[in-house]
């Protein structure tokens, strides 16, 4: 359902969608009841307990009307007595979850895969896309491994292109199935959607990358997939997560990318998210970035020499050498980004990406020290 104020129904209503209408008072309740009895069967009131009446039967949702915003796309789950917000226009980042299945088992995976059939998520994703208004600049799509959806993923692409032609899709994928020419043709042939492919690469040799993703042959499949994407002139962002086996070879990996993959749009070097498999593999994933400044500087210098843009993600500024601050982005989604007490006295807090909300149960990416003086050149 799309959350919509009662006063906006007249110019947004369409019979194909479902609407959740916050009811502020008895007058709103009476007006909405008249619309429902008049034949608008896709309207559902969001009521406070004081306004609920048995005449609403099972159509009403009872809750705090102030917790939802106009344009939110929500799913009602009566059996759990809750509403899940799947999309909120005011958020900085938007991501649609397509599957939890995956063909890799990365050491630091923040969303550990499960084998169960969850194809129903595609239908939910399509309904979310239908209910979104207005179109966001970027829609993230993630998993699991979305390429496992096969033709269903192309269906999602096509529907996005139809409903949100100005939106870019950022698809997070390991890229392995793109080594199959038939898969590539099925996904990319006459593709209208604007897709940027976010593909991880964790080593410049097969045994390095395959160890991190815990899957034999993944390195060669990923490289073949990247070359196939390039043949279709697709935008690619390579992703490198900073765990120990990757940090140890980061300069060599970045040099490899510069020599062999110069067509990628950019490289994102990312701090490890302290959740999921990373907690189980803590010895290899818990890194103090302060101990790896030389590797970070050398790796980014190699990309600069090759003319490949680079961004740093999930890395607080105080854990980086100041020479790398210009690469750092506020990339942690707003709903899971926090700042700690040390940050309150920091001069660059507003420019800093902060920490993951679950750092209290995991770890911090280094010593968090307030920056009290900013050098200018």
TORMIMAR-685591 format. One record per residue: x, y negated, z negated of N, C-alpha, C, O, CB in turn; residue in three letters. Coordinates in pm, whole numbers, plus 50000, padded with zeros to 5 digits. Glycine has a CB too. Example, Ala and Ser with C-alpha at 12.3 -4.5 7.8 and 13.67 -1.06 7.14 Angstrom:
<pts>
513195056949220512305045049220513205033049220514245033249154511315044749095ala/512855022549292513675010649286512904999749213513414988649196514085006049428ser/
</pts>
This chain:
<pts>
500845011950000500005000050000500884987650000501954987349939499054999949878unk/500394977250071501054964350064500334955749961499104954649964501084957250204unk/501074949749871500484940749773500144927649842500994921449905501444938449652unk/498884923549829498444911449898497504903449809496554909149755497774914950031unk/497724890449793496784882149718495424881849787495344882549909497334867949701unk/494394880749709493044880749764492864870049870492174872249970492024878849652unk/493454858449849493284847249942493954849250076493664841750169493794834849880unk/494844859050088495554861150214494974872650297495444875450407496994863850187unk/493944879250244493374890650315492804886850450492904894550546492294897150231unk/492194875050459491474871450580492374870550702491914873050814490774858250560unk/493664867050684494534866050801495584876850809496384876950903495194852750801unk/495624886150711496584897250718495924910850733496584920450772497444897150595unk/494634911750702493984924850698493964931450835493724925050937492564923450645unk/494224944550834494064952950952493594966650904493984970950795495394953951034unk/492774973550980492214986250931493224997450920492945007550855491104990551021unk/494414996050982495385006850983496215007750855496875017850832496295005251101unk/496174997550772497034997050653496214998250525494984997450527497854984150650unk/496935000150414496305000650282496804988650202497964984850212496635014150207unk/495904982650123496244970450050495944971849901494894976949862495474958550108unk/496874967249820496684966549675496504951849640497404943749663497894973049596unk/495334948449585494964934449564494944931349415494074936349343493584931349628unk/495884923049364495844919149223494584911149193494214901949267497104911049187unk/493934914549085492704907949043492994900148915493324905848812491554918349020unk/492854886748924493224878248812492094876348711492344874848592493674864848863unk/490844876448759489724873448669488454880048723488474886748826489514858148653unk/487354877948650486084884148687485584879248823484944886848896485044881348581unk/485864866648857485434861448986486144868649101485524872249202485694846248994unk/487474870649084488224878449184487664892549195487514897849306489724879049147unk/487344898549081486824912149081485514913049158485294922449234486624917148937unk/484644903249139483354903149207483534901449358482864908149436482464892149151unk/484434892349398484664890049541485244902449608484854905949720485604878049561unk/486194909049539486814920949597485804932349606485814940049702488024925349514unk/484924933349506483904943949508482964941949627482534951649691483104944149376unk/482644929549656481774926849770482444930949902481784936249991481404911949774unk/483764928349912484484932350033484494947550048484324952750158485924927050031unk/484694954449938484744969149941483394975049978483314984050061485214974649805unk/482344970049916481004975349945480554971250084479644977350141479994970549841unk/481174960850140480854956450274481524964550383481294962050501481214942250290unk/482364974350344482934983350444484444983150455484994990550536482374980150573unk/485134974950376486594974750381487114985350283487344982650166487164960450345unk/487294997350334487615008750248489115010350223489525019650155487075021450309unk/489935001450276491385002450255491894992250155493084988850156492115000850386unk/491014987450068491394977949963491334984849827490374991949796490474965449965unk/492374982649746492444988549613492774977649513493794970749528493505000049608unk/491954975849411492214965149314493304969049214493384980449170490934961549240unk/494124959349180495074960749069494514952548954494494940248960496534956049108unk/494074959348850493334953048741494054954248608494774963948583491944959148730unk/493854944348524494214946048383493164954848317492064956548371494334932148310unk/493494960548202492554969548134491254962448099490184968548097493184975348008unk/491334949348071490144941948031489134940248145487954937848120490544928347979unk/489594941548269488704939748384488224952848444487364952848533489404931648490unk/488764963948398488394976848457486974980648418486564978948303489374987848414unk/486224985648516484884990748493484735004148563485425007048660483824980648543unk/483815012248513483625025448573483125024548717483255034148793482645033548490unk/482565013048755482045011648891483165011948995482905014649112481254998648904unk/484425009248951485535010149045485885024749076486565027649174486765002848989unk/485415033848991485685048149004487195050549016487965045848933484935054149126unk/487625057749119489045061249131489825051849222490995054349253489175075349182unk/489185041149265489845032149360490795022449294491695017149360488835024549438unk/490615019949166491365009349100492695014249045492845025949007490535003448988unk/493655005249041494925007448973494954998148854494784986048868496155005049069unk/495185003648736495194995748614496624993348570497395002748554494385002648502unk/496974980648551498334977548509498544962648498497604954848508499334983448606unk/499784958748476500164944748460500284938448599501184941848675501494943248380unk/499374929448631499354923548765500544914548790500824911148905498084915748786unk/501254910548686502394901348704503674908648745504654902048781502644893648575unk/503694921948739504924929348769505154931148919506264934448961504884942848703unk/504124929148999504264930749143504234917249213503644907549162503154939849198unk/504874916649330504944904349408504224906349540504114917549589506404900049432unk/503734895449596503104896049728504084901549830505234897049836502594882149771unk/503644911049909504494917250010505184929849965505744937050048505514907650053unk/505154932949835505714945649787504994957249857503784956749880505584946949632unk/505754967449891505174979849942505314990249833506424993249788505864984450077unk/504194995849790504185004549673503505017749704502725018949798503484997549555unk/503835027649622503185040749629502575043449493503255042949391504195052049669unk/501285046349491500605049649366500775064349336500565072849423499115045849373unk/501165067449213501325081249170500465083449045500965083148933502835084549141unk/499155085749065498225086948952498605097948854498385096648734496835089349003unk/499175109048906499515120248818500615116648720500785123248617499925132348900unk/501385106048752502445101348662502085087948599502865082248523503775100148737unk/500885083048631500405070448577501385059148604501725051248516500165071648427unk/501845058448730502795047948763502685044048910502115051148994504225052448731unk/503245032448937503375027549075504855025949103505575020249022502595013949097unk/505305030849217506695029349257506795018649364506075019049465507275042849309unk/507685008949342507914998549441508975003749539510125005749502508374985149373unk/508565005749664509465011149765510175000049843511235002249901508695020049860unk/509584988149844510164977049920509704964049856508524962549822509764977650072unk/510624954749841510294941449784510964930749868512184930249875510754940349634unk/510184922049933510764912150024511814903149959512754898850025509684903650081unk/511654900249830512574890949764513914897249727514824890049687511924885449640unk/514054910349741515334916849711516374913049816516054909649929515174932049705unk/517644913749775518744910749867519034922349962519474920250075520004907349789unk/518784934549915519114946349995517884955250008517104956549914520294954249931unk/517724961250125516574969950150517084983250205517834983550303515574963250249unk/516664994250144517095007450190515915017050183515165017150086518285012650106unk/515775025250287514735035450293515415049050286516335051950363513865034150424unk/514965057350193515555070450169514885080750260513665082450254515415074550018unk/515675087550344515115096350446515185111150412514315118850452515825094050574unk/516205115350339516335129550300517385130750192518295122450183516695138450423unk/517265141050110518305143750011519185155550051520095159349977517665146349874unk/518905161450168519735172450216521015166950279521015155850333518965181250318unk/522085174550273523355170050331524205182150368524045192950311524135160750232unk/525095180150465526015190750506527425188250456528355195350495526015192050657unk/527605178350369528875176050298528605175650149527465174050106529565162850346unk/529665177150070529535176949924530685168549867531555173449796529555191449864unk/530635155649900531735146649867532005146349716531085146849635531435132549917unk/533285145649682533695145749542532985135049460532685137249343535185144049531unk/532715123449521532185112049448530755108749488530305097549464533065100049469unk/530025118249549528685115549599527785109949489527655115849382528075128349657unk/527185098449516526295092249417524875097749424524065095049335526265077149437unk/524575105449528523255111449545523435126249577523295130249693522435104049658unk/523755134449476524045148549502522935155249582521755153949549524245155949371unk/523305162549688522295168349777521565180149715522055186749623522945172849905unk/520365182449766519555194049727519085201049854518935194549957518325189649637unk/518865214149849518545221649971517065221650008516725225950119518995235649956unk/516185217049920514755218349944514295210250066514875199850099513995213849820unk/513255215050130512645207950242511975195250189511045195850109511605217050316unk/512455183950235511865171250193511455162950314511565150750315512855163250105unk/510975170050418510605163350542509475153450523509275144650607510205173550645unk/508715154550413507645145050384508195130850368507455121150384506895149150258unk/509485129650336510075116350320510045108450449509965096150447511505117450269unk/510115115350564510065108250692508705101550709508625089950750510335117950809unk/507635108850678506295102950686506155090950595505565080850632505245113250653unk/506705092050473506655080750381507455069050435507025057550424507185084950242unk/508625071850494509445061150550508695053750660508745041450667510755066750605unk/507995061050745507235054850854506115046050798505865035150848506655065550947unk/505455051050693504395042950632504975030250568504355019650576503635051250526unk/506125031350506506765019450450507045009350562506754997450547508085023150376unk/507605014050672507905005250785506634998550838506664986950877508595012950897unk/505535005850840504275000250888503744989450796503084980050842503235011150904unk/504034990450667503464981050570504354968950543503904959450479503194988250440unk/505594969050589506514958050563506114945650642505844946350762507964962050597unk/506074934250574505844921350636506404910450544506084910250425504314919050663unk/507254901350596507764900350732508934910050753509364916750660508194885950762unk/509424910550876510554919450907511824914150843512144902350859510734920751061unk/512564922550769513834918150711514934917950816514814924250921514234927350596unk/515994910550788517124909950882517774923650895518174927651005518154899550836unk/517904930750783518564943750783517734953750703517244950550594520004942650723unk/517574965650758516924976650687517934987950674518354993650775515614981450760unk/518334991250552519225002550531518445015650537517305016250492519955001350397unk/519065025850592518465039250591519545048950546520675048550594517905043250733unk/519175057650454520195065550386519675079250348518515082550372520695058250263unk/520545087250287520205100550239521075103850120521405095050039520365111150351unk/521465116750109521545127350205522125123350340522685112450359520205132750224unk/521965132650433522475130850569521305129450666520695139450703523395142550610unk/520995117250710519845115050798519925122450931518875125350990519695100550825unk/521125125550980521225132551109520605146451103520265152051208522675133551153unk/520455152050985519805165150972518335164751012517725175151035519935170150829unk/517765152751022516365151451061516145153951209515015156151252515855137551025unk/517215153751288517095156351431516185146351500516345134251482516575170351454unk/515205151151581514335142051656513505132951567513065122351612513425149951745unk/513265136751442512505128251351513235115151323512605104751302512235135651219unk/514575115451323515325103151303515135093851422514975081751404516825106151283unk/515135099151542514875090851659513475084651651513265073251691515035099151790unk/512515092251599511175086951582511185074951488510515064851513510225097851528unk/511955075951379512065064751285512705052651354512245041351336512895068751162unk/513755055051432514395044151507513385037251599513285024951600515575049551590unk/512635045251675511715039551773510605031551706510215020951755511125050551860unk/510085036651595509025029451524509575016451466508885006251467508435038251411unk/510815016651416511425004351366511574994151478511294982251458512785007251302unk/512024998651594512184989451707510854983551749510784971951791512824996751825unk/509784991351739508464986551778507904976551677507374966151716507504998251794unk/508014979851547507384971651443508284960151397507784949551355507014980351325unk/509594962151403510534952151351511654950051452512814953251424511104956651214unk/511334944751569512334943751676513514934751642514574936051704511684938651800unk/513364925751546514464916751511515344922451399516374916551367513924903251469unk/514964933651341515704939451229516844948351279516704955351379514764947551138unk/517954947951207519044957351232518944968951135518674966851016520434950451221unk/519144980951183519184992751097520634995651060521474997151149518525005151167unk/520924996350932522225001150885522045015650840521465018150734522784992250767unk/522525025050920522325039350891523585045050827524655045050888521965047151020unk/523445049950704524555056450635524555071250671523615078550639524455054550480unk/525625075650738525715089450786527165093950785528075085850802525115090650928unk/527375106950764528755111950774529185113950919530355116550945528905125050697unk/528255112851012528575113051154528935126651212529205127551332529685104051179unk/528935137151132529455149951181528615155851294529175161151390529515159851067unk/527305155151284526445161051386526505153551518526045158551621525015161651336unk/527065141451516527225133951640528335139751728528545135051840527515119351610unk/529045149651679530005156751763529295165051869529905168951969530895165751678unk/528015167751849527215175551944526645166252051525845157552019526065183151870unk/527045167952178526555158952284525035158752297524455148352328527155163052416unk/524385170152273522925170552282522275161752175521295154852202522415184952270unk/522835162252054522345153851945522525139051979521635130851956523075157251812unk/523685135852035523975121952070522995116952176522455105952163525425120552120unk/522775124952279521855120852386520445119052332519745109752371521865131052499unk/520025128052243518685127452186518505114952102517435108752105518415139852103unk/519525111252027519415099651938519655086452009518995076451977520395101151826unk/520585086252104521055073552158520585070552300520685059152345522525073252154unk/520085080452370519655078052506518535067852512517465069952454519205090952569unk/518755056752582517775045852598517265040852463516095037352450516595050652683unk/518145040452364517765035952230517505020952231518345013152277518865039452127unk/516345016852180515995002552173516344996452038516584984452029514505000652200unk/516395004651935516674999451801518124994751792519025000551852516385010051694unk/518324984051716519654978751689520204985751565519794982751453519624963051669unk/521114995251585521625003551476523115000951455523885000551551521375018651505unk/523494999251330524914999451293525145012251214524435015151118525324986651209unk/526135019951255526405033151197527485031851091528615028051122526825043251306unk/527135035050967528055033950854528625047850826527945056350769527345028150727unk/529865050150867530445063550868531695063950780532595055750801530775067951013unk/531785073050684532965073850598534125081250664533925090750740532615080550468unk/535335076750634536555083650676537535082950559537855072050511537175077150807unk/538015094650513538775095150389540205099950405540905102050306538075104050293unk/540655101750528542025106150548542415105150693541565104450781542215120350498unk/543725105150717544235104550854544685118250904545325119351008545395094650862unk/544335128550828544605142450868543435150950820542745147150725545975147750808unk/543235162250885542035170150856541985174850711540915174350649541965182050948unk/543105179650656543045185250522542735174550417542205177850310544355192150488unk/543045161950444542755151150350541275147850349540645147850243543575138650385unk/540715144950465539295141550474538425153450432537455151750358538935137050617unk/538765165350480537955177050449537925180150300536905184850248538465189150525unk/539035177450230539055179650086538085170250016537355174449926540465177950031unk/538075157550053537215147949986535745151250009534935150249917537525133650034unk/535395155150132533985158150161533645172650135532495176750149533665154650305unk/534655180650096534445194650060533755202550172532805209950149533605195549932unk/534275200650295533685207750408534735209550517535235199750573532455200150462unk/535085221950546536095224950647535615220750786534485223650824536445239850645unk/536475214050861536155209650996535495196151006535245191251116535285219551059unk/535205189950891534475177250892535265166050959534685157551026534115173250750unk/536595165950942537425155250999537275154751151537035144151208538905157250960unk/537435166251216537365166551361535955163451411535795157051515537825180151413unk/534935168051338533555164951376533295149851363532655143951450532565172851288unk/533795143851256533585129451235534255121351345533655112151399534115125251098unk/535495124751379536185117351485535475118951619535345109251695537635122251496unk/535015131151649534275133151774532985124951774532605119251876533945148151794unk/532325124551659531115116551648531375101751670530585094951736530475118651514unk/532465096651614532815082551632533085079451779532665069051829534055078951547unk/533785088451847534065086251989532785086652072532645079152169535055096652041unk/531855095252035530585095752106529765083052082529115077952173529775108052064unk/529805077951960529135065151933529725053952018528995045752073529235061551784unk/531045053852028531705043752110531305044852256531165034652324533215044952096unk/531115057052305530735058852446529365052852474529065049352589530735073652482unk/528525051652371527215045252384527235030752336526185024552320526165053152307unk/528435025452312528635011652272527845008052146527224997552137528235002252384unk/527895017252049527215015051922528135008051822529345010351821526715028451865unk/527544999551737528304992751632528625002651520527765010251478527514980451577unk/529865002451473530325011951371531015004451259531874995951282531275022551433unk/530625007651136531375003451018531955015950953531215024550907530464995450917unk/533285016850950533915027750876533895024550727534015012950688535365030150925unk/533725035050645533665033050500534725041650432534905053350464532245036550445unk/535425035550338536475042350262536185040250114536195028850067537905037050300unk/535925051050040535665050049897536955052349821537705061749850534575060249852unk/537205043749724538495043649655538525053449539538255049849424538815029649605unk/538865065949569539165075849466540625079849483541255076049582538205088449477unk/541175087249388542615089649386543175095549515544135090049568542935098749272unk/542615106549569543225112149691543155102649810543915104249906542565125149726unk/542255092949807542155083149916543125071649892543805067249984540715077849929unk/543175066649769544085055649738545535059449763546345051049803543905051449593unk/545865072049740547245076549760547715074949904548905073149930547395090949718unk/546785075649998547175074950140546495063250211546435063050334546815088250212unk/545985053650136545225042650196546005035050304545435032550410544785033050089unk/547265031350283547985024150391548095032450519547915027050628549385020450344unk/548375045350505548475053950623547125055650692547055055950815549035067650584unk/546045056750614544705057950671544335045350750543815046350861543665060650561unk/544605033750693544275021250762545105019650889544605014750990544485009250669unk/546375023750884547215023151004546665032751111546665029351230548685026750970unk/546205044551070545605054251163544375048151231544195049451352545215067251088unk/543535041451152542335035251209542735024651311542145023751419541465028951097unk/543735016451276544175006051368544695011551500544475005451605545234997751303unk/545385022951495545955028751617544925036351700544955035851822547095038051581unk/544015043551632543175053151702541695049251713540975054451799543285066151635unk/541235040251626539825036651625539665021351631538925015751550539125042351500unk/540335014751724540315000051725538954994251763538744982151751541354994851820unk/538035002851807536724998051852535734996151738534644990751761536155007751952unk/536055000351615535074999051507534854984251477535764976051489535555006551379unk/533624981051437533274967051410533994961751288534464950351287531764965651391unk/534084970151183534754966251060535004978550975534474989351001533914955750982unk/535824976750872536094987250775535674982050638536084971150596537614991450775unk/534854989750568534434986350432535204995150334535095007450338532884988150414unk/535984988850247536734995950144535964993950013535754982649971538234990850133unk/535565005049950534545004449846535005010549715535635021249712533305011449893unk/534695003649605534895009449474533945021249453532855021349509534694999049365unk/534355030849375533565042849350532425039949254532605033349152534455054149294unk/531245044949288530075043349202530085054049093530105065949125528755043949285unk/530075050148965530225059948857528925067148824528315065048719530735053148732unk/528525075848916527285083348898527355095648987528215096449076526025074548931unk/526475105248964526415117049049527635125849036528135128148925526245112849192unk/528135130949150529285139949148530545133149095531455139949048529545145349287unk/530615119849103531795112849053532015115448904533145115948858531675097849078unk/530925117248830531055120148687531595134248664532335136648569529695118648617unk/531225143448752531715157248740533175158248783533895167148738530855166648824unk/533615149148871535005149148921535735136648872536455129948947535025149749077unk/535545133748747535995120948691537505119148701537975108048723535575119848546unk/538265129848686539725128748689540225123248822541255116648827540355142348662unk/539485126148929539895121349061539175108749106539585102149201539675132249163unk/538085105349036537255094149081537365081748992537125070649039535815098649087unk/537715083348865537815071748776539155064948797540195069848752537635075948626unk/539125053648866540355046548902540365032548842539345025548844540505045849054unk/541505028548789541735014748751542385007848871543565010048898542625013548620unk/541624999648941542134993649064543344984749039544104981749130541044985649132unk/543504980448914544684972448881545984979848902547034973648916544604967848739unk/545934993148903547135001248924547415004149071548395010749104547015014348850unk/546544999149160546655002749301546704990349392546344991049509545475011549342unk/547154979249337547184966949417548074968149540547734963149647547634955349331unk/549214974749526550134975649640549504983649754549674980049871551474982249597unk/548784994449721548125002449826546994994449892546824995050014547555015549766unk/546244986949812545174978849869545734968049962545214965950072544354972349757unk/546774961249918547384950749999547954956450129547784950650236548484943549921unk/548634967850119549234973850239548164978750336548304977050457550144985450200unk/547094984850284546034989850370545334978650445545114979650566545034997650289unk/544984968150375544274957050439545194949650535544744944750638543704947350334unk/546464948750503547424942650596547504950450726547604944650834548834941750532unk/547454963850717547474972150838546244969550925546354969051047547554987050800unk/545084967950862543874964850939543954950951000543534948851114542634966050850unk/544474941350924544634927750977545534927651101545234920951199545224918450869unk/546624935251095547534935651210546874941551333547184937851446548784943651175unk/545944950851309545234957051421544054948751469543414952151568544764970951382unk/543774937751398542654929251436541294934851402540304931351464542704926551581unk/541244943751302539974949851261539494942951134540204943151033540144965251237unk/538314936751135537794930251014537634940250900537354952050922536454923551044unk/537814935350779537744943850660536954936650551537074924550535539164947650608unk/536154944250478535484938750361535724948050242535894960150258533964937050386unk/535754942250124535864949649999534504949549931533884939049915536964943649906unk/534034961349890532724962649829532844969349692533734977449669531774970749921unk/531924965849603531834972149470533124970049390533494978649310531554987149484unk/533794958749411535074956149345535034942449278535124932349347536234956849446unk/534904941749144534934928849076536214921249107537274927349123534794930648924unk/536134908049116537294900049156538464901649060539624901149102536904885449165unk/538174903448931539274904248834540054917248845541124918548784538734902848694unk/539554926948921540294939548941541154939149067541854948749097539324951448949unk/541094927949140541814926649267542894915949259542754906549180540844923349380unk/543944917049337544884905949350544164894249417543344896249506546144910149431unk/544474882049375543764870349427543874869149579543004863249643544284857749362unk/544924874749637545094874149782543994881749856543784879549976546454879649822unk/543294890649786542244898649849540844893649817539864899449864542374912949807unk/540724883049740539394878249703538554874649825537344876449825539504866249611unk/539194869549928538434865050045537784876650119536894874450202539334857350140unk/538204888850092537604900550156536434906150074535654914150125538654911450176unk/536294901849949535334908049857533914902849882533704890849900535744905349712unk/532954911949883531544908649904530734912449780531094921549706530994915950029unk/529634905249759528704908649650527774919549703526634916849741527874895749600unk/528274931649705527624942449779526724951249694525864958049750528654950949842unk/526874951349563526034959949479524604954649484524364942749462526564960549332unk/523664963349512522264959349520521834952149394522254955749283521354971549545unk/521004941749410520664933249297519984940949183520114937149067519764922149341unk/519274951849216518564959149111519494967949028519104972848921517474967649173unk/520724970149075521664978248996522974970948969523984977348939521934991449068unk/522964957748981524164949748955524054943148818523034937148786524364939049066unk/525114944248739525144937948606526464930648587527444932848659524934948648494unk/526464922048488527684915448440527784918148290526764919248222527674899948471unk/528994919148239529194922348099529624909748024529804899048084530254933548082unk/529794911047893530094899447811531324891847856531344879547852530274903647671unk/532344898947900533574892347945533334883148064534094873648086534624902747981unk/532284885848139532014878048261531464864148231531534855248317531034885548348unk/530924862148112530244849548083531184837648085530744826448114529564850347950unk/532444839648056533414828748055534244828048182535244820848187534324830147937unk/533834835448285534624836248408534214825148505533024822848528534454850048475unk/535194818348562534934807248652534394811848787533764803948859536194799148672unk/534624824348824534214828948957533064839148950532854846749044535414835249030unk/532344839148840531264848948823530254848348937529814858748986530564846848691unk/529884836348979528844834949082529284840549217528444843549301528454820449097unk/530584841849238531094847249363531454862049352531824868349451532314839449408unk/531344867649232531784881249205530644891149219529504888049185532384882249065unk/530944902949270529934913249291529504920549166528534928149170530444923149387unk/530194918549052529784924648927530054939648920530934944848989528344922148905unk/529274946448836529474960648808528174968248832527094962448834529964962748663unk/528304981348849527114989748856526464990448718527144990848615527475003948907unk/525144990648716524404990548590524755002448502524705001548379522914990448617unk/525135013748565525435025748487526895026848448527365037648414525025037948564unk/527635015648453529035016148411529165019548263530205024648221529715002748439unk/528135016848183528215020048041528285035148017528905039647920527015014247967unk/527665043048105527705057648092528805063748177529055075748170526365063648130unk/529455055548258530515060548344531835053848312532505057148214530155058548490unk/532215044248398533465037148375533445024048452532595021748538534685045748418unk/534385015748420534575003348494535735005248591536615013548566534854991348397unk/535754997748703536814999748803538124992948766538984990848852536344994548936unk/538274989648640539494983048594539174974548473538024973948429540134974548705unk/540184968048420539984959148306539214946748351539624939948444541344955248243unk/538104943848283537294932148316537784920448231537584920248109535764934948293unk/538424910948295539044899648226538524886848288538624885248410540604900348234unk/537964877548211537454865248269538564857148336539654855448281536774856748163unk/538284852348455539224843848528538974829448486537904824048511539074845648685unk/539954823248424539774809948365540454799048447540264787148421540324809748225unk/541234803048546541894793048630541924798348774542334809648799543354790048578unk/541494790048865541454793749005542514785849079542474773549084540054791349066unk/543474793149137544564786549211544064782449348543374790149415545794795949223unk/544394770449390544054765549523545294762949603546334759249548543214752949515unk/545194764849735546344762649820545984752649929546824749350013546834775749881unk/
</pts>
